[in-house]
């Protein structure tokens, strides 16, 4: 990507983006608390919508052309972009990935996602799905830790891929990647979840990106279902998706969509997030 297309944020911009990030975090926390057998994904969508609106913000997913929901909810072999429905009811042992974002009245965006195994299922299946989710989440934190010291952006992708490979023989989606975040939910630069020949752009203060590894329990090949949105594995294996919006500023990094700024996830990597004060 051309360097001039990357929008670097000022400290005041990043502070303003923190509001969008926290609202996104609150919405996802409310959804996570409601996940249990018998709940429909449309009910989860309504919870996220209500939470975002309670903070005076709006869903940025609804600004994407042709999409009419606040979350994406992907179950089992669906990796990303699953559409909420009253007919999609969670079953004990399912793995569900929930992606969500908020835009503040000032026009700043947050974007984050998590995966979770629905309680009460077959222990062996649940263990396999939990291991998949854990590998994906671990790779996310490894990627964010790499951003703290990275000179070129694909150091993030290298760290993400290395961590996934360390956890097992998982597939890494090739065509679905992270991105910049700011006035738009999707901006340059592209943030790959694997090592590429191109080292990527120089990492500079003011870079704000969404790192979002998407992996499968089998092969990496996926297909788009007939709804023209849902991305599902071709081999029927399970998928997992984790995401945070993170800022690199002159004093360090700050995970804008984590309530603790990323402290719990980054500390094991020897990285302490540095918040910016108004």
C-alpha positions in Angstrom: 0.0 0.0 0.0 1.2 3.5 -0.7 2.5 5.2 2.4 0.6 8.4 1.7 -2.7 6.6 2.1 -2.0 5.8 5.8 -3.6 8.3 8.1 -1.5 8.8 11.3 -3.4 10.0 14.3 -2.4 12.7 16.8 -2.4 12.1 20.5 -5.8 13.9 20.8 -7.2 11.7 18.0 -6.1 8.6 19.8 -7.6 9.8 23.0 -10.9 10.4 21.2 -10.7 6.9 19.6 -10.4 5.5 23.1 -14.0 6.4 23.7 -15.1 4.4 20.6 -12.9 1.6 21.7 -14.4 1.4 25.2 -17.9 1.5 23.9 -17.1 -1.4 21.6 -15.6 -3.2 24.6 -18.7 -2.7 26.7 -20.9 -3.9 23.9 -18.9 -7.1 23.5 -18.8 -7.7 27.2 -22.6 -7.4 27.4 -22.9 -9.9 24.5 -20.4 -12.3 26.1 -22.3 -12.3 29.4 -25.5 -13.2 27.6 -24.1 -16.2 25.7 -25.7 -19.5 26.8 -27.6 -22.4 25.2 -30.9 -21.3 23.8 -30.0 -17.7 23.0 -30.4 -16.6 19.4 -27.8 -14.5 17.6 -30.4 -11.9 16.9 -30.9 -11.5 20.7 -27.2 -11.0 21.0 -27.3 -8.4 18.2 -30.0 -6.5 20.1 -27.9 -6.5 23.3 -24.9 -5.0 21.4 -27.1 -2.4 19.7 -28.7 -1.3 23.0 -25.3 -1.1 24.7 -23.8 1.1 22.0 -26.8 3.4 21.9 -26.7 3.7 25.7 -23.4 5.5 25.4 -24.6 7.8 22.7 -22.8 6.1 19.9 -23.9 4.1 16.8 -23.1 0.8 15.2 -20.5 1.3 12.5 -21.3 -2.2 11.0 -24.6 -0.7 9.9 -22.7 1.8 7.8 -21.3 -1.0 5.6 -23.4 -1.2 2.5 -26.0 -4.0 2.5 -25.3 -4.9 6.2 -28.1 -4.3 8.7 -26.9 -5.6 12.0 -24.7 -4.4 14.9 -22.6 -7.6 15.2 -21.4 -10.4 13.1 -22.0 -13.8 14.8 -20.2 -16.8 13.3 -20.9 -20.3 14.7 -18.7 -23.4 14.4 -17.6 -23.7 10.8 -18.4 -20.1 10.1 -15.3 -18.0 10.6 -16.4 -14.4 10.1 -19.3 -12.3 8.8 -22.1 -14.5 10.1 -25.4 -12.7 10.1 -27.5 -12.6 13.3 -30.9 -14.4 13.0 -33.7 -15.4 15.3 -33.3 -18.9 13.8 -29.7 -19.2 14.8 -30.0 -20.5 18.4 -26.9 -21.4 20.4 -26.3 -25.0 21.4 -24.1 -26.1 24.3 -20.6 -26.7 23.0 -20.9 -24.3 20.0 -18.0 -22.0 19.3 -19.2 -18.5 18.4 -17.2 -15.6 17.2 -18.7 -12.1 17.7 -17.4 -9.1 15.8 -18.6 -5.6 16.7 -17.8 -1.9 16.3 -19.0 1.5 17.4 -18.7 5.0 16.0 -18.9 8.1 18.2 -20.8 11.3 17.4 -17.3 12.8 16.8 -16.8 10.2 14.0 -14.2 7.9 15.5 -14.4 4.1 15.2 -13.7 1.1 17.3 -13.6 -2.5 16.1 -13.0 -5.7 18.1 -14.0 -9.4 18.3 -13.8 -12.5 20.5 -14.6 -16.2 20.3 -16.2 -18.2 23.0 -17.3 -21.8 23.5 -20.9 -22.1 24.7 -20.9 -23.9 28.1 -22.4 -27.3 28.7 -21.3 -29.3 25.6 -19.4 -32.5 25.0 -16.1 -32.1 26.9 -13.9 -33.4 24.1 -15.4 -31.1 21.5 -15.4 -28.2 23.8 -11.7 -28.8 24.6 -10.8 -28.8 20.9 -12.8 -25.6 20.3 -11.3 -23.9 23.3 -7.8 -24.8 22.1 -8.6 -23.2 18.7 -9.9 -20.0 20.4 -6.9 -19.9 22.7 -4.5 -20.2 19.9 -6.2 -17.4 18.0 -6.3 -15.1 21.0 -2.7 -15.8 21.9 -1.6 -14.9 18.3 -3.5 -11.6 18.6 -1.6 -10.6 21.8 1.6 -11.7 20.3 0.9 -9.5 17.3 0.1 -6.5 19.4 3.2 -7.0 21.5 5.3 -7.1 18.3 3.7 -3.7 17.3 5.2 -2.1 20.4 8.7 -2.4 19.0 8.1 -3.1 15.3 10.0 -1.0 12.7 8.0 -2.5 9.8 4.4 -3.6 10.0 4.7 -7.2 8.9 6.7 -7.9 12.0 3.1 -8.1 13.4 2.1 -10.7 10.9 5.2 -12.7 11.5 4.5 -12.8 15.2 0.9 -13.8 14.7 1.7 -16.6 12.4 4.6 -17.9 14.6 2.3 -18.1 17.6 -0.5 -19.9 15.6 2.0 -22.4 14.3 3.4 -23.0 17.8 -0.1 -23.9 19.1 -1.0 -26.5 16.4 -1.7 -27.3 12.8 -4.3 -24.6 12.3 -5.3 -22.9 9.0 -4.8 -19.1 8.7 -7.2 -17.3 6.4 -5.3 -15.6 3.7 -7.8 -13.1 2.2 -9.3 -11.8 5.4 -6.9 -9.6 7.3 -6.6 -6.6 9.7 -6.7 -3.0 8.7 -6.2 0.6 9.8 -8.9 2.3 11.9 -9.9 5.9 12.3 -12.5 8.1 10.8 -13.5 5.0 8.8 -13.7 1.5 10.3 -11.6 0.2 7.5 -8.5 2.2 6.4 -5.0 1.5 5.1 -2.7 -0.2 5.9 -3.4 -3.9 5.4 -2.4 -5.9 8.4 -1.6 -9.5 7.5 -1.9 -12.4 9.9 1.1 -14.2 8.4 4.6 -13.4 7.2 4.9 -11.8 3.7 7.8 -11.0 1.5 7.0 -7.4 1.7 8.0 -6.0 5.1 5.1 -3.6 5.0 5.1 0.1 5.7 7.3 1.7 8.3 5.6 1.8 11.7 5.3 5.4 12.9 3.8 7.1 15.9 0.1 7.7 15.3 -0.5 4.4 13.6 -3.9 2.9 14.7 -4.8 -0.6 13.4 -7.1 -3.5 14.0 -5.2 -6.8 14.3 -7.6 -9.7 13.8 -6.3 -13.2 13.3 -8.9 -15.6 11.8 -8.0 -19.3 11.9 -9.5 -22.7 11.4 -9.2 -26.1 13.0 -8.4 -27.6 9.6 -7.5 -26.2 6.2 -7.4 -22.5 5.4 -9.7 -22.7 2.4 -13.1 -20.9 2.9 -16.2 -20.2 0.9 -18.9 -17.4 1.1 -22.3 -18.8 1.8 -25.5 -18.0 -0.2 -26.3 -15.0 2.1 -23.2 -13.3 0.4 -21.7 -12.5 3.8 -20.9 -15.6 5.9 -17.4 -17.0 5.4 -17.3 -20.7 6.2 -14.6 -23.3 6.0 -14.7 -25.6 3.0 -13.7 -28.7 5.0 -16.3 -28.1 7.8 -13.7 -27.4 10.4 -14.3 -24.9 13.2 -13.2 -21.3 13.0 -12.1 -18.6 15.6 -11.7 -14.9 15.3 -10.1 -12.4 17.8 -9.6 -8.7 17.2 -8.5 -5.5 19.0 -7.9 -1.9 17.9 -4.5 -0.8 19.0 -2.6 2.5 18.8 1.2 3.0 18.5 2.2 6.4 19.8 5.5 8.0 20.8 5.5 6.5 24.3 4.3 3.0 23.5 1.1 1.2 22.5 -2.4 1.3 23.9 -5.1 -1.2 23.2 -8.1 1.0 22.7 -10.8 -1.7 22.7 -9.5 -3.4 26.0 -10.9 -2.0 29.2 -7.5 -2.3 30.9 -5.7 -0.9 27.8 -4.3 -4.3 27.1 -2.4 -4.8 30.4 -3.4 -8.4 31.1 -2.7 -9.6 27.6 0.6 -7.7 27.0 2.3 -8.1 30.4 3.2 -11.8 29.7 5.1 -10.5 26.6 7.0 -7.9 28.7 5.0 -5.0 27.3 3.1 -2.5 29.5 0.5 -0.4 27.6 0.9 3.3 27.9 -2.4 5.4 28.0 -2.5 8.9 26.8 -4.0 11.6 29.1 -6.2 14.4 27.8 
